[in-house]
Amino acid sequence: MATESSDVFVGIDVSKHRLDVHVLPAATAFAFDNTLEGIAQLIERLKPMNVYRLVVEATGGYQRRVAVELTAAGIPVMTVNPRQARDFARSLGKLAKTDKIDAAVLAEFARAIRFRADPESSQAQLQLQERVVRRRQLTEMLVRETNRLHLAWDKVALKSLRVIIKALEKQRDELDARIAELIKSDDDWNNKLQLLQSVPGVGANTAQQLIAEMPELGKLNRQRVAALAGLAPFNRDSGLMRGRRSIFGGRATVRSALYMATVASIKWNELIRSSYRRLKAAGKPSKVALVACMRKLLIVLNTLIRENRKWIDEPHRTHA
């Protein structure tokens, strides 16, 4: 897409405490603290500019707050995978890596790529994401402590482990209530929750994770939603060589949620169960068949949200 010469392209390298900014074509650089006050100062600095594209790199969640605030201020933001940005830097011959260099590369990336702005998010969406992330962290800690409990034999160690496990379970239960409370307060989220949970094999935790971490669900076609989750297989062909198709990239947390739901769906959902059996009968390895069923389940969920209808026991009607 052609752009006007006055268009401004911005790259922001986000770290825990700092926002390094690079602006093109002026090639100016500046920095702010990664705090609410610093983000407000950043927006005030950018607003007079004709910002056409702004790119930030996904950095373990540190970018979420700034992306939400920039989008709310009317500045188009695109969050990119760090690997994409690094590959682009290498294509420019930029092998050095500092925060300032990364910000400049992201600005060049914004100028060069086909831009797709992030969907508008609210403070409530950010709250929901953080609560879901925290619940996942608590679950992981519970698994680790429970595994240690099975190995321990000393009374003091066992007592310590049981105290920690009980505290973690209490925290998880409290967080579950707060997540449910937040979703119930939003009519759109609550409706999505009912639609998603109507599908056999999809429980409350899976539905909540999808609402929190895949707000695009129901707004994209089947190809794009699968690619966003990292479930779209890519060809690896060259000349006469035909490589194996494989998946990569996408949102790992979404895939993790879909994995658990698909395992349950193979047992309880006739559509997914029949697909899995058909793939296995065709000689597909279990992992390949499972990933294909994850993709199918995601497409079904995307369709239900898009068409605003619950699951019915007629799987042939659920298509994208």
C-alpha positions in Angstrom: 0.0 0.0 0.0 1.4 3.4 -1.0 1.9 5.9 1.8 2.2 9.7 1.8 5.7 11.2 2.4 4.3 12.8 5.5 3.4 9.5 7.1 5.3 8.6 10.3 6.4 5.1 11.2 7.3 4.3 14.8 9.1 1.4 16.5 9.0 0.9 20.2 11.3 -1.6 22.0 9.6 -2.4 25.3 11.5 -3.6 28.4 10.4 -4.0 32.0 11.2 -0.4 33.0 11.8 1.5 29.7 10.2 2.3 26.3 12.8 3.1 23.6 11.2 4.8 20.7 12.4 5.4 17.1 10.5 7.6 14.6 10.8 7.6 10.8 11.4 9.3 8.5 12.8 11.9 10.9 15.1 9.2 12.5 14.6 10.7 15.9 14.9 8.6 19.1 13.7 9.1 22.6 12.7 7.1 25.7 10.2 7.0 28.5 9.6 5.0 31.6 7.4 2.0 31.1 4.9 3.3 33.7 1.4 4.8 33.3 3.0 8.3 33.6 5.6 7.4 31.0 3.1 6.0 28.6 1.0 9.2 29.0 4.1 11.3 28.1 4.7 9.0 25.1 1.2 9.5 23.8 1.4 13.2 24.3 4.7 13.2 22.2 3.2 11.0 19.4 -0.2 12.6 19.1 0.9 15.7 17.1 2.6 13.4 14.6 0.8 11.7 11.7 1.5 8.2 13.0 0.6 5.8 10.2 2.0 2.6 11.7 3.5 1.8 15.1 5.1 -1.6 15.8 5.9 -3.0 19.2 7.5 -6.4 20.0 5.8 -8.9 22.2 8.1 -9.1 25.3 6.5 -11.4 27.8 3.6 -9.2 28.5 5.5 -5.9 29.2 4.0 -4.5 25.9 0.4 -5.1 26.8 -0.3 -1.9 28.8 1.4 0.4 26.3 -0.3 -1.2 23.4 -3.7 -0.8 25.0 -3.1 2.8 25.9 -1.8 3.7 22.4 -4.7 2.0 20.7 -7.2 3.8 23.0 -5.5 7.1 22.0 -6.3 6.4 18.4 -2.7 5.4 17.4 -2.6 2.2 15.2 -0.5 -0.5 16.9 0.7 -3.8 15.7 2.3 -6.3 18.0 4.8 -8.6 16.4 6.6 -11.8 17.3 10.2 -11.2 18.4 11.4 -13.8 15.9 9.8 -11.8 13.1 11.6 -8.7 14.1 14.9 -10.5 14.5 14.6 -12.1 11.1 13.8 -8.7 9.6 16.9 -7.2 11.3 19.1 -9.9 9.9 17.7 -9.3 6.4 18.9 -5.6 6.8 22.3 -6.8 7.9 21.8 -5.6 11.4 23.4 -8.2 13.7 24.0 -6.0 16.7 21.3 -5.8 19.3 20.6 -3.0 21.7 17.3 -1.4 22.8 17.9 1.6 20.5 18.8 -0.5 17.6 15.8 -2.7 18.1 13.5 0.3 18.2 15.0 1.5 14.9 14.5 -1.9 13.3 10.9 -2.0 14.5 10.3 1.4 12.9 11.8 0.1 9.6 9.6 -3.0 10.0 6.5 -0.8 10.4 7.4 1.0 7.1 8.1 -2.2 5.2 5.4 -4.7 6.2 1.8 -5.3 5.4 0.3 -3.8 8.5 -2.6 -5.3 10.5 -3.4 -3.3 13.5 -4.2 -5.0 16.8 -7.8 -5.2 17.7 -8.9 -2.5 20.2 -8.5 -3.7 23.7 -9.8 -2.2 26.9 -8.5 -2.0 30.4 -11.0 -4.7 31.3 -9.4 -7.0 28.6 -6.0 -6.3 30.1 -7.3 -7.2 33.5 -8.8 -10.4 32.3 -5.6 -11.4 30.5 -3.5 -10.8 33.6 -5.9 -12.8 35.8 -5.9 -15.7 33.4 -2.1 -15.6 33.2 -1.8 -15.5 36.9 -4.2 -18.5 37.2 -1.9 -20.4 34.8 1.1 -19.6 36.9 -0.6 -20.8 40.1 -1.6 -24.1 38.3 2.0 -24.6 37.2 3.3 -24.0 40.7 0.7 -26.4 42.1 1.8 -29.1 39.7 5.5 -28.6 40.7 4.7 -28.7 44.5 2.4 -31.7 44.1 5.2 -33.6 42.2 7.6 -32.7 45.1 5.1 -34.0 47.6 5.1 -37.4 46.0 8.9 -37.5 46.3 9.3 -36.2 49.9 9.4 -38.4 53.0 10.7 -36.1 55.7 7.9 -34.9 58.0 9.1 -31.3 58.0 9.4 -31.2 54.2 6.0 -32.8 53.8 4.3 -30.3 56.2 5.9 -27.4 54.3 4.7 -28.8 51.0 1.1 -29.3 52.2 0.9 -25.8 53.6 2.1 -24.3 50.3 -0.2 -26.5 48.2 -3.2 -25.5 50.4 -2.3 -21.8 50.0 -1.9 -22.1 46.2 -5.2 -23.9 45.9 -6.9 -21.2 47.9 -5.3 -18.5 45.7 -6.4 -20.4 42.5 -10.0 -20.7 43.8 -10.1 -17.0 44.6 -8.8 -16.1 41.2 -11.3 -18.3 39.5 -14.1 -16.4 41.3 -12.6 -13.0 40.2 -12.2 -14.2 36.6 -15.8 -15.4 36.5 -16.9 -12.1 38.1 -15.1 -10.0 35.5 -16.5 -12.1 32.6 -20.0 -11.9 34.0 -19.8 -8.1 34.2 -19.4 -7.9 30.4 -22.4 -9.0 28.3 -20.3 -9.8 25.3 -17.8 -12.0 27.3 -20.6 -13.7 29.1 -22.4 -14.6 25.9 -19.1 -15.9 24.4 -18.6 -18.0 27.5 -22.0 -19.6 27.1 -21.4 -20.3 23.4 -17.9 -21.8 24.0 -19.0 -24.0 27.0 -21.9 -25.4 25.0 -19.3 -27.4 23.0 -18.7 -30.9 24.5 -15.1 -31.0 25.8 -14.7 -27.2 26.3 -14.8 -26.3 30.0 -14.8 -23.1 31.9 -11.0 -22.6 32.1 -10.6 -23.2 28.3 -13.4 -20.8 27.5 -12.0 -18.1 29.8 -8.5 -18.5 28.3 -9.8 -18.1 24.8 -11.9 -15.0 25.7 -8.8 -13.5 27.4 -6.1 -14.4 25.0 -7.9 -14.6 21.7 -10.3 -11.7 21.5 -10.2 -12.0 17.7 -12.2 -15.2 17.9 -15.3 -15.0 15.7 -13.9 -12.0 13.7 -11.5 -13.9 11.4 -11.9 -16.6 8.7 -10.8 -20.2 9.3 -7.4 -19.7 7.8 -6.5 -16.6 9.7 -7.7 -17.9 13.1 -5.7 -21.1 12.7 -2.6 -19.1 11.7 -3.1 -16.8 14.7 -3.1 -19.8 17.1 -0.1 -21.4 15.3 -2.2 -24.3 14.0 -2.0 -23.6 10.3 0.4 -26.1 8.6 3.1 -24.6 6.3 4.6 -26.2 3.3 8.4 -26.9 3.2 8.9 -27.6 -0.5 11.8 -26.7 -2.8 12.1 -27.8 -6.4 11.2 -31.5 -6.6 11.6 -31.9 -2.8 8.4 -32.1 -0.8 9.0 -31.6 2.9 6.7 -32.3 5.7 4.1 -29.7 6.5 4.5 -28.3 10.0 3.1 -25.7 12.4 5.1 -23.0 14.1 4.6 -19.6 15.7 1.3 -18.3 16.9 0.0 -18.1 20.5 1.4 -20.9 22.6 -1.1 -20.3 25.5 -4.0 -20.7 23.1 -2.6 -23.9 21.8 -2.1 -25.2 25.3 -5.8 -24.5 26.2 -7.0 -26.1 22.9 -4.8 -29.2 23.5 -6.5 -30.0 26.8 -10.0 -29.3 25.3 -9.2 -31.5 22.3 -8.1 -34.4 24.5 -11.4 -34.1 26.3 -13.3 -33.7 23.0 -11.9 -36.9 21.6 -13.6 -38.6 24.4 -16.9 -36.6 24.6 -17.4 -34.8 21.3 -18.5 -37.0 18.4 -17.3 -34.6 15.7 -13.8 -34.4 17.1 -13.7 -38.1 18.0 -14.7 -39.2 14.5 -12.1 -36.9 12.9 -9.4 -38.3 15.2 -10.3 -41.9 14.4 -10.4 -41.2 10.7 -7.0 -39.6 10.7 -5.5 -42.5 12.8 -7.1 -45.0 10.4 -5.4 -43.2 7.5 -2.1 -43.8 9.2 -1.5 -40.4 10.7 0.7 -40.3 13.8 -1.2 -39.5 17.0 0.4 -36.1 17.4 -0.5 -35.1 13.8 -4.0 -36.3 14.3 -4.3 -34.4 17.6 -3.0 -31.1 16.1 -5.5 -31.5 13.2 -8.3 -32.0 15.7 -7.1 -28.9 17.6 -7.4 -26.9 14.4 -10.9 -28.3 13.7 -12.1 -27.5 17.2 -10.8 -24.0 17.0 -12.6 -23.5 13.6 -15.8 -24.8 15.2 -15.5 -22.4 18.1 -14.7 -19.5 15.8 -17.8 -20.3 13.7 -20.1 -20.5 16.7 -18.9 -17.1 18.0 -19.2 -15.6 14.5 -22.7 -16.9 14.0 -23.7 -16.3 17.7 -25.1 -19.8 18.2 -24.6 -22.6 20.6 -23.4 -26.1 19.8 -26.1 -28.5 18.6 -25.7 -32.2 18.2 -25.6 -32.0 14.4 -21.8 -31.5 13.6 -22.3 -31.3 9.9 -24.0 -27.9 10.4 -21.0 -26.5 12.2 -18.6 -25.3 9.5 -16.5 -22.3 8.7 
